């Protein structure tokens, strides 16, 4: 019996060691990139070194160099400490990003914001759109495990990975890379779908732990995406909600300045907020969290990274009331100040139609203009705060995704 126990422990140890070794190899593959960066950072010109797009190697070098240097654009024009940090997750829809930047410029009080663009696709078109911003401080950070940087190997799509719809028995016979790790529905990973959850979790770590200008920052970090649009009173409403949380909802974990409701009742709810449990379908847009909430999520690092759902927001809803024992409570605006303009992308088959989105936004602005900037906010609804079960979406069964995700805190 003693021998069997030791043998089992030895096998477990070997398995864990092999997985850890794979992660170490992935990190060491970038050592030459880091060596090149170290040569550059001592140069005074390195603070504004131009991003190189010509080869994958040069893109990797630029990604790691930029993440190390953390050059703040417009820091000379706006020297006061930020009152709010807004993080934008950017993929590859520059037309929608332009809409977002246009909206930000019209936000009253935007000069109080540090705007962080976290990118997982790198192009001159996207960069030029961000670099034209002159109305607040701007920091660009870059997801170093983008599929663009790993086009034919994990975390991208390795040619030796198993096809999505092959059976597990066929995959084992085929001896493809991830044959032992289909998802809950028997499907194998698709890097186009796994990347968003990876990126979301990485940027959470990076912003709170590695952005040097935020050392000692005690305010909120608010998360949006490239296909969002902010109303002109966005910052005004944020200030009002933050003050209201202190007074009337000290046990609220987060603020939500956006929702997906029909905007036809904007006038009725312009000055109204509500408390409720956090729901993926309502509160995944314009979500603001303090550092205490970040620490709660980090306590669930393993659960977040192994839960078989490729969506970060559905994973977060799963954590609320399970790994995080007390369901998350949110103070939410009833008339959204963050609009969703995207009509293309991961979950849409049709082509992008940014002009259609622009016209839709214009219609809402015309409708809501008279009701922006409420003098005060009122909590007029208190919804149940409870754990909401949902059907798991799958797409996150591969152990390589689990290991990489769990190690972001160590390999930033």
N, C-alpha and C positions, 0 to 999 in steps of 0.2 A: 504493500500500500504506500509506503514511504517513497519507493522508487517511482510509482505512477504519478504521485503528486509532483515530484521534482521534474519528471519528464513533461508533464502538462505545462508547468510553469516555464520550463525551458522553451517549449514551443511558442507560448504566448510572448515570451521575451524576444525570440527571434523574429516573430511577425512584426511586433512593434518596432524593433530595430531596423527592419527592412523598410518599413514605411517612413521612418524618420530619416533613413539614409537617402531615400528618394527626394525628400524635401531638401536635404543638405546639398545633394547633387544639383538640384534646380537652382539653389542660391549660388553655389560655386560657379555655375556656368556663367554667372554675371560678374565674376570677379574681374575679368579683363575690362568690363565696362567701368567698374568702380576705380580701377587703376588709372584709366584714362581721365576720369572725372577729377581725381586727386591732383593731376597735373594742371588741370584747368582752373580750379577754384581759387588758387592763390593769385591769379591775374585780376587786376582791378576791373578789366573789361568783362570778366566772367559773370558779373551780376546780371548783365543783360544779354548773355550769350544767346545767339539765335538758334532756335530749334531746327534741327536737321531732319529732313523728311526723305532723303534720297535712298537710304538703305535701312533695313531692319536694325542692323547693328547701330547705326548712327541715331536712329530713333530711340533705341534703348539707352544709349549714352545720354541723349538729350533728356529723356524721362528721369533718369536717376540724378543727372546733374541739376535739373530744374527743381526736383523735389528736395535736393540738398540745399540749394541756394535760397529758395523761397523769396524771390524778388517781389516786393510789393509795388505795384504800379500806382502812381498818383500819391505816394506817401508824402511827397514834398508839399502837395496841395492840401492834404487832409491829415493833420498831425495828431489830432485828439484820439483818445482811445475809442474803439468801436463800442457802440451801444447795442448792437445786434450783429450777429454773423449769419449770413445767408449763404448756404452751400448749394450749388447747382450741379446736378449730375448730368453730364453731357455725353451723348453718343455721336450720332452722325446725321443730324437734321438741322443744318445751318439756317435754313429759312425760318424755322420755328425759333431757333436761338435768337435770330434778329428781332422777331416779334417780342421775345422776352426782354432783350436789351432795350428796345424802344419803350417798353412799359416801365422798366426800372428807372429810366431817365425822367419819367413823369411822376415818380413817387415823391411826395413831399417828405423831406427829412432823409432822403437817400444818402446824403453825405455822412450820416451817422453810422452807415453800414460798412462792414468789411465783407466784400463779395468774393467768394471762393468758387472757382470753376474747377470741378473734378472731372477729368476727361478720360474716356476709355477708347476714343478714336481721335487720331491726330492728323490734322490737315491745315494747310495754310488758310483755307477759307474760314474755318472755325477760329483759328488764331486771330485773323484780322478782324473778325467780328467782335472778339473780346477786347482786343487791343485798342479799339476805337473808344472805349469807355473812358470818360474824363470827369465823371460826376461823383465818384467815390473811390475808395481804395479797392484794389483788385489783386487777388493772388490766384495763379493757375497751378493746380497740382495734377498729377498724371498717374493713372492706375497702371502700375508696373507689370501686371499680369494680364494685360489686354490681349485678346485673341489676335489683334493686329500685329503684336510683337511676337506671337507664337503661332504663326499661320498653319504649321503642319506638325505641331506637337502640343501636348498638354501644357497649359490649360486651353489651348486652341483645339482644333479637331485633327487628331493624329490619323493618318491614313490606315493605321493598324487598329484603330478603335473599332468597336463592334457597331454595325449598322443599327439604327434606332429600333427597327421592328423585327429583328431576328430573334428567334427563340433562344432561351438560355442553353438548351441542349446543343443547338446548332452553333451557338457562339463558342461553347467549350470545344466542340469538334474543330471549329475554325481557328481556335487558339488566338482570338483577338484580345487586345490589351485588357479590356475590362469585362471579360466574359462572366466573371463571378459576381458582378455588381449591377444588375438591372435595377430599375426603380420599382415602386410598389405595384406598378401595372405591367411589369415585364419589359419595359422599354429601356434602351440605353441612352446615355447622355448626349445632348446636343449643345455644343459650346455656345452657339448663338443664344440659347436660352439660359445657360448657367451663368453667363458673364454678369448680368445685372445684379444678381444677388451677391456674387463675389465683390463687385465694385462697391455696392452699398455698404457692405460690412467693412471692407478695407478703408473706405473714406471716413467711416465713423471712427475707427482707430486713429487714422492719420490726423484728422482735424483736431481731435481732443488730446492726442498724445504727442504729436510731432510738429505741429505748426508753432514755430517759436514765438511769433508775435502774440499768440494766445496764451502764453504762460502767465498764469495768474488771473486769466479772464474768468469771471463768475456769472456771466449772463447766459442768454439763450443762443443755441445754434438752431437755425431754421432750415429745413431741407425742402428743396423744390427740384424740378427737372427742366430740361431745355424746352419742353413743349408746354410750359406754364406761362401765364400772363398775370402780372400784378396790377391791381387797381390803384389809382393815385393815392387813396387813403390807407394803403396797406400798412405803412409804418405807424401812422396815427392810431389805427385799430390795434396793432401789436402792442403799443405802449399802454393803451387802455386795458387790454386783456391781461397784460403782465401785472398791472396795478390791481386789477380786479381779482386775479388769482390770489395775491397776497391777502386781500381783505376777505374774500368770500369763498375761496376754494383752496386753502393751503394744502390740502391733501391731493390736489390734482397733480398728476405726473407730467403732463404735457399741455401745450396749447395747439390748437388746430385752426389756422386762419383760412383754410380752404375746405370745400366739400364738392360733391358731384351733383348737388341738387339743381333742379330747374330754377333759373334766375328770374323767372317772371314775377316772383313774390319778393324781389329785392327790397322794395319800399317798405313792406310790412315788417321785414326782419333786419333792416339795416343797422339798428342799434341793439339787436338781441344776440345773446350768447346762451349756450346751454352746457350742462355737464352730463357726461355719459361715459360708458365704458368705451375703450378704444376699439374701433372697427376698421378693418381693412378697406371696406367698400365706401367708407365715409371720411376717414381721417388720414389717409396716406398722401395727402397733398397739402403743402404748407404746414408741415408738422414741426413744432419748435420744442426742443428739449433742453433742460439744464443739465449740468454735469452729473447731478445725482441720478438722473434717469439713465445716462450713459453707463454709470457704474452698475446699475441694476441689469442692464443688458449684458455687460461684460461678465456678470456672474452666471449668465446662461450661454456663454460662448460655445460650449460643446453641444448644447441642445439646439442652438440656432444653426450650427454648422452641420448637424447630422439629420435634422428634420427633413423628410423627403418631400420638399416643396421648393420649386425653383424661384418662387416669388418671395422677396424679402418681407413684403407687407403681410401676406398670409402666414408666414413664419412668425412674424411679430405677434399676430393675433393668437397664434397657438401658444406662444410663451406667456401671454397675459392670462394669469390665473392657473398656469401649470408650473413651469419652472419659476416664473415670478409669481409667488403664491397669492398675492393680492392682485386682483384684476386691475389693469391700468385704467386710470381715470383721466379724462381729458376735458379741458374747457374749450369749447368750439364755437366759432362764429357761425351764426345761422345763415347770414348772407355772405357768401364766399368772397374773400378778397384775393384769392388765388384761383385763376381759371385754368381749365385744361383745354388747350387748343389742338392737341395732337389728333390727327385723323389718319395717321399711318404709323408704321413701326412694327414692333414685335408681335402684337396681337391683331394687326390689321393687314388685310391682303391688298387693299386698293392703294394706288399711288398717293403721294403726299399732295395736299391741296392747301398750301399756306394762305393763298388769297381768300379762299372760302373761310378759313379760320379768322383772318383779319377782319372780314366783313361781319362775322359773328360777334367778334369782340367789340367792333364799332357799334353794333346794334345794342349790346348790353350797356356800353358806356353811355350811349344816348338815353337809355332807359333809367340808368341809376344815377346820373350826374347830380341831380338835385338832392340825393339822399346820402351822398358820401360825407365823410367827416362828421359823424354824430358827436354831439357835445358830451355824451356819456353813454355807457353801455349798461345793459340790464340783463341779469340772469333770469330768464323767464321759463326755463324748462330744466328739470332734473330727471334724466333718464336712468334706468337701472345700470349699475356697474357690475357686470358679471362676465364670466368666461363663456365665450361663444364658440361651440364646436363648429367645424366646417369640414367639407370633404377635401382630403389631401390631394394636391395636384400632381405630385410626383416630379419627375425630371431631375431629381437630386439624390440618386442612389449610389453614385460612383464614389468609392472610398477616397479617390484622389482629390475630389472636390472637398470632401470632409476634412482631410488632412491639411490641404492648403488653407482653407477657410479658418481652421482652428489656430493656425500658426501666424496669421497676419500680425498679431500683437508682438511677435518675436522677430519678424522678418520685414519690417517696414523699411 
